[in-house]
């Protein structure tokens, strides 16, 4: 019983710290889904805080400027985390989210909403760059995988929070409801310690000892081995710090960068962000019998469940199977969704009542699409960055991949409405389907399996020239 109590204390505090840190990622999910209920409110002068209805170009900027903020956030977040600590950087993300909702509350112009969206993007850049780092540094080695996977769960939980409240309240009430999350995060997370790794890097060994004691619930005398391991790891990282040019030297680094950047670009070209940002608008266009407000809640629930399934099974099945299933599922769903819009446009050429008989297809397609994304391309794309690069170059690789991600995201979001008008919704979703098919092929031929492999084993595998398809899926 005594040993069980100690084990519970060792895990409970790091779980608490990880969960509270991931509230910043819940804020990220709220920001990403914000446009889904808000766009329809802005198009209606009775529910909009604006004096006039925004133009299509302005709405495109409201959706896409988030990606520019997310692109600007990580470099600043890295500086703050290195200079002032991981905890301070995460609290800064909460402050950015809170200020954005205050701007939305007082908005009278599109320009003010755009400033708020940009700050939301900066908050996302801070949260996604620093939360995995904080969790990795406070977790024990046998809990690191599960706690690290909380990112996708908390992000989808934030989206569900928006989907479940936004459509049913006024514009102003929605901003107050959203503001509660970053305020709660800042108040709760401020009670958590800075990571021992940061304190050691600054030579504050007494503070590092107190932080580790709190996280493990044991006196430092019982933690000397772990504390020594942290010291050696930090000192080695400082001594072997790499430069950006080292990313493009060596077969392992170049191959890892090729795999990770390609997967992240294909992730964005799947159309996931337009679907998440404009879910309610997409359902309104279908004219389906299912209410758009209910449909987005169903999709939000599916995202949370799928993310939890990934957390529980990823280490058992491996990365490649999840990526292949994810790409295949998204491709089939997007083909079906595009086909529905095609039949809708050419309904006169087909038997009467056909659309009524397949009215279930849009919601089924989007449920399969979002579930498939959350099973593989959502969490695994970022997991590969943490697994494929050596510790001394991982922070640089993460910045490059993150920048690539948000550049691709901005491109897709900004031109989504334009391409929708120019090509038709059916061709837009078929184009996304072609990209996900490319993701399946790329995974099959190029992505290596990293399940159960140590960092030296992964680096050795990346240095090989054997075809990846010899890996067991």
BELQUIGI-V108018 format. One record per backbone hydrogen bond with DSSP energy under -1.0 kcal/mol. NH is the residue of the N-H (numbers start at 1). CO is the residue of the C=O. Records with the same first field share a line. If there is no record, write none. Layout:
NH->CO + CO
This chain:
5->1
6->2
7->3
8->4
9->5
10->6
11->7
12->8
13->9
15->11
16->12
17->13
18->14
19->15
20->16
21->17
22->18
23->20
24->21
26->22
27->23
28->24
29->25
30->26
31->27
32->28
33->29
36->33
38->34
39->35
42->38
43->39
47->44
48->44
59->55
60->56
61->57
62->58
63->59
64->60
65->61
67->64
69->65
70->66
71->67
72->68
73->69
77->73
78->74
79->75
80->76
81->77
82->78
83->79
84->80
85->80
89->85
90->86
91->87
92->88
93->89
94->90
95->91
96->92
97->93
98->94
99->95
100->96
101->97
102->98
103->99
104->100
105->101
106->102
113->109
114->110
115->111
116->112
117->113
118->114
119->115
120->116
121->117
122->118
123->119
124->120
125->121
126->122
127->123
128->124
129->125
130->126
131->127
134->130
135->131
136->132
137->133
138->134
139->135
143->140
147->143
148->144
149->145
150->147
154->150
155->151
156->152
157->153
158->154
159->155
160->156
161->157
162->158
163->159
164->160
166->162
168->165
174->170
175->171
176->172
177->173
178->174
179->175
180->176
181->178
183->179
184->180
185->181
186->182
187->183
188->184
189->185
190->186
191->188
192->189
199->195
200->196
201->197
202->198
203->200
204->199
205->203
208->204
209->205
210->206
211->207
212->208
213->209
214->210
215->211
216->212
217->213
222->219
223->220
227->223
228->224
229->225
230->226
231->227
232->228
233->229
234->230
235->231
236->232
237->233
238->234
239->235
240->236
242->392
246->243
247->244
248->245
249->246
254->250
255->251
256->252
257->253
258->254
259->255
260->256
261->257
262->258
263->259
264->260
265->261
266->262
267->263
268->264
269->265
271->268
275->271
276->272
277->273
278->274
282->278
283->279
284->280
285->281
286->282
287->283
295->291
296->292
298->294
299->295
300->296
301->297
302->298
303->299
304->300
305->301
306->302
307->303
308->304
309->305
310->306
311->307
312->308
313->309
314->310
316->313
317->313
318->314
323->319
324->320
325->321
326->322
327->323
328->324
329->325
330->326
331->327
332->328
333->329
334->330
335->331
336->332
337->333
338->334
339->335
340->336
341->337
342->338
343->339
344->340
345->341
346->342
349->346
350->347
354->351
357->353
358->354
359->356
361->358
364->360
365->361
366->362
367->363
368->364
369->365
370->366
371->367
372->368
373->369
374->370
375->371
376->372
378->373
380->376
383->379
384->380
386->382
387->383
388->384
393->390
394->390
397->393
398->394
399->395
400->396
401->397
402->398
403->399
404->400
405->401
406->402
407->403
408->404
409->405
410->406
411->407
412->408
413->409
414->410
415->411
419->415
420->416
421->417
422->418
423->419
424->420
428->424
429->425
430->426
431->427
432->428
433->429
434->430
435->431
436->432
437->433
438->434
439->435
440->436
441->437
442->438
443->439
444->440
445->441
446->442
453->450
458->454
459->455
460->456
461->457
462->458
463->459
470->467
471->468
